Amino acid sequence: MSRIYEALQKAESERALERAPEQSEREEPIESARTFSGMDRPAAVAAVAEVEFETPLASAGGTVEDASFAAKAGGGALHLEAVAKRPWSPSLAQLPSLLERGPAVEQFRSLRSRFFELRDIRPLKTILVTSGMPQEGKSFVSANLALSLARHKNSKVLLIDGDMRRFTLHQILGCESQPGLAEYLGGRAGMLDVMQRAEPAVDANNPFPAALTNVTFIPGGNGGDRAADLSGSPRFGELIKAAAPYFDWIVVDSSPVIPVSDAVNLARACDGVLLVARGGVTKFPDAQRAQSELKASNVLGFVLNAVHEAPKVGDYYGYSASQD
């Protein structure tokens, strides 16, 4: 009986040794993933920040599928230097976030601080900006929010004009409007084809705002009547997924949510939605309906735009901030 027991023990030991290499091969990547997911969030973000625009997506916290998609999208891994530089002539009157002080710049700094607070609670990188109705200032808020984020510790920001019907961000930034998101979603252009960065103009009398060099822009293109179908394309989610490891923030300007469904479609790929209302213009039922249309998304809150009596920050105990 003892010999049978010893033989069984020996056979079991041999089987355990045969399984050991296979088990270690399976467990090693799981342990690696567990180590990364166990990092606190600031450390994980810092690890990504160190390799932005220098390392392929698979090494920057993305996946092999992300890198493969980037290659198919038009140029392999996403490098900052690979993005085309084009002349920009920004409308500084529409970009108060570039000012050093004043009520407007302080309001955008306050909004920026709210997003950092929210990011401490849950993952937040891609923000879609929309409104209930047209002419409520969503594009103005999108552009200034992106620049305010870009001014904070030289953050890298991707600004996307997702309003493929009435795209206006290129007018605020003073740059070309095509090729853009519509061409990309339609499969007529790659990811790098539709991206552009500012080429600073040399003008001693009008220095080029340094914050603009931290912004990468994807214009709206020309979606026309196909905008609804294009906004529902899975390519938008793939674009966000492939670009996200290389940017600290992604801001998406979108069509108003009540007249058309584009914003609802695009919001599925975004971490949160910021709604814009215009002071003295937006009706309360419209604001309620806009929020209801986005009930499946993470609505972060409302921004009240065009308020005539803005807080006098500079008069508050003589305080006027001049640093970001």
Beta strands, then each sheet from edge to edge (+ up, - down):
strand 1: 84-87
strand 2: 126-131
strand 3: 157-161
strand 4: 196-199
strand 5: 215-218
strand 6: 249-253
strand 7: 272-278
strand 8: 299-305
sheet 1: 1+ 4+ 5- 3- 6- 2- 7- 8-
end
